[in-house]
Amino acid sequence: MSVYFKDKVVVVTGGTEGIGKALVEALIQMEAKVATCGRNHDKLYQLQTQYASANLHTMVADVSSENDCRRFIETTINVFGGIDILINNAGVSMRALLKETNTEVIRQVMNINFYGTVYCTKYALESIIARKGTITGVSSIAGYRGLPGRSGYSASKFAVQGWLEAIKTELMADGVHVMWVCPGFTTSNIRNAALSKDGSSHGETPMDESSMMPADVCAAHILKAIRKKKRTLVLTFTGKRTVFMQKFFPKLADKLAYKFFFKDGKLVK
């Protein structure tokens, strides 16, 4: 168990499922003071009940709402006195071709993935600067390589990484550490909850979850990277290979991406 996180106030958005929940559980085991939010009241209640004796603050919040983000951050500061680490984890994916997709779907993905990160970071910033803390964004390989069928998701993750890189430079003199992590394919609910062309939840995934990195393993890597103040973290061999191919062989990466996601001209993954 790392003593680095003991008594630190750590905010994790989207902490009721997948990587977010794994982060919350790992941080509680490390005796951190944890605040998390989610849109599902029942799942937050279950989390609060499961860890009734822990320093855990929860709130129902939709990160696409600036007011929800403001209230969540303000209540966290009221409960714990400040914020040391912010992990912007909440996110939503999509699975639909652009020619079939309602533009509102792309707007919704951007509002959650990008603006949710902006809102929470902005309202937590004063406290994080005061404590010389850390801001982390859970991004994706889609932030390095645009993925077919996930154009809005890719756009949101490119935006998150560019924005975090910009504020990383802005905050260097303030002693604030900014980083982003790209988990690659990880077992989580994000594919099941992905938005379809009309904005409804997809409800199924064509991906083989059994071959993916478990959420708790991913969470451990993320927390280790935060402790070591890494600049970026790209996980899984497939993720590292994709970033490498995109950087040095972009035309080949186009062909490989098409082959992976399409069969007989139809999106299959």
N, C-alpha and C positions, 0 to 999 in steps of 0.2 A: 504494500500500500504506500502510495506516495504521500509524504507529509507536506508537499508543496501546496496542495489544495486545502489542507486542514484550516478551517475557520475563514477561508476566503469566500466572498460572496460571488457566486457564479450564476449568471442568468442564461437559461437555455430556452429558446423559443421552440414551440412544437415538440414538447417533451412527453407526449402521451403514447407515442408509437415509434417503432424503428430505431434509428440512430439516436434521435432525441431522447427517447425513454432510456436507452442504454447509457447515454451520457448522464442523465439524471441519477440513475441507479448507481453508476460507478462513482459519481461525485459524492453521493450520500455515504457510500462505503468509505470514502476518503475523508469523511467528516467535514465536508464543505457545507456552507450555507447556500442552499439552492432555491432559485426561483424559476418557475416554468409556467408556460401558458399553452393553451390549446383551445380549439373551438368546441370540443365535446365535453360537456359538463360531467357526464357519468364517468368518463375515463380519467378526468382530473380528480374526481372524488375517490375513485378506486386507488389512484396513486397516493392521494393524501391519506387514505385509510391504511394502505399497506405500509406507509412510512410515517405513521402517526407520531413516533418519538423523535423523528429527524427534524433538523432545521430546514423545513420545506415550506415555501410560500407558493401557492398556485392561484391562477386567475383565469377565468374564461375570457379569451381575447382572440380576435381575428386580426392578424398582423397587417392585413391590407387596409385596416382602419387606423388612421393616424391617432385618433382619440383613444382607441383601445390600447395602442402601443404606449401612448403617453401615460395613461392610467396604470398600465402594468408596470412600467419603469418607476413611476412615482410611488406606487404602493410598495414595490420592492425596496426602494430607498427608505421609505418610512419604516418598514419592518426590520431591515437589516442595517440601516445607517449609511449605506453606500453600495457601490458595485466595483468589484475587482476585475471580473472577466465577463464579457458578453459573447455568447456563442449564438450567432444568427443561424439557426438550423431549420426553422419552419419553411416549408416549401411545398409546391405542388407541381406535378408534371403534366404532360399532355401527350396524346397519341392520335394524330390526325394529319392528313395531307393538307397543305395550304389551300389547294383548290377546292377543298370540301369544308374548310374550317370557317366558322363565324369569327369575325375579327374580335368580338367581345371575349372569346376564349383566350386569345393572346393577351388582351388587356388584363384579364383576370390573373393570368400566370405572372405577368409583369408586376401587378399590384402586390401579389403575395411574396414572390421571390425577391424582387428588387426593392420595391418601396417598403416592404416589411423590414428589410435590412436597414434601409435608410432611416425609417422612423425610429426604430428601437435604438439604433446607434446614436442618432441625434439627441434623443432625450436622455440617454445614459452617458453621453460624452463628458459632461462637466464632472461627474463623479469619477469616471474612469481616468480622466486627466489628473484629478486631485490625488488619485491612488496610484498613478503611473501603471495602469492596468493593461489589459489585453482585449482587443476586438478581433473576433474570428468569424469568418463566413464559411458555412458549409456549402461549397459550390459543387461542381460536377465536371467530369470529362467533357461534358457539353459546353463548358465554359472555355475550352480550348479548341474544340472541334464541333462545328454545327452538325447536329444529328437529324437525318431525315425523319419526318413524322413528328418531330419535336422542335419545330422552328421557334415557337414562342418560348419554350423552356430553354433552348440554347441561347436565345437572345437575352433572357433574364440572367442567365449565368455569366455570359460575356459581360453584361452590364455590372453585375455584382463584383466580378474580378477587377474590372477597370476602375470602378468606383473605390474599391478597397485599396487598390494600388495607389490611387491618387491621394486618398486621405492618409495612407501609410507615410507618404512623403511629407504631407502637411504636419503630421503629428510627431515627426522624429525628434524635434527639439523639445517636445513635451514629455518625452520618455514613455510614450504609449506604443505598445507593440501591436501591429496589425498583421493578420495572416489569413490565408484562405486555404481550405482543404478540399480535395477532390476525391471522394471515396471510390469512384468507379461503381461497378454493379455490386450492390450490397442488399442483403435480405431486409426488406422493409415494406411498408404498405404503400409507398409512393407510386408504384406502378399500378396497383389495384385502384388507387384513388385518382389516378391520372384522368384529366379531362378529355372527353371525346370531342368530336367536331362541333357538337351543339352545346357543350359546357357541362353535360352530365358526366357522372363518374363512370370510368370505363368498366370497372367491376371485375376485370380479368386481366391476366398478363400472359403473353406468349413466352416470357422468359423462364428459364429453368432456375428457380430460386435455390435449388439444392447445390448448385455449382458456384454460388456467390459467397462473398465474405460475410460471415455472421455480423449482426449489428453490434454485438458486444465487443468483438475483436476490432471492428472499425472504430468504436468509441475509445477503446484503449489507445489506438494509434493517434487519434485526434488529441487526447489529453496529454500524451507524451510529447507531441509536437508543440502544444501550447507551453508545457513546462520547459521545453528546450528552446522556446522562442524561434521556431522555424519560420521562414518566410512563406513557404508553400509546402503542401504535402499532397502528393499524388499516390493513391493506393492501387493495388493489384497490378499484376503483370500486364493485363490487357490495357489498363489505364495508362501505365507508363509507356507501353508500346504505341498507343494511340497518339499520345502527346509527341513522342519522338517522330513518328511517321508524319504527323501534321506539320511539324516544324521543318523537317528536312526533305520530305517527299510528298508534298500536298496533293499532287495529281494522282499518285498511287493511293493515297489515303481516300480520295474521292471514290475511286473504283472499289476499294475494299469495303468502304462504308455502304456503298450501293449493294454490293454482293451480300453483305451481312444482313441488311434491313429489308431487302426486296427479293421476291421470288416470282418469276414470270411477270415482272412489271408491277406486282402488288406488294404493298407494305405488309410484312409478316412479323416484324418485331418492333 
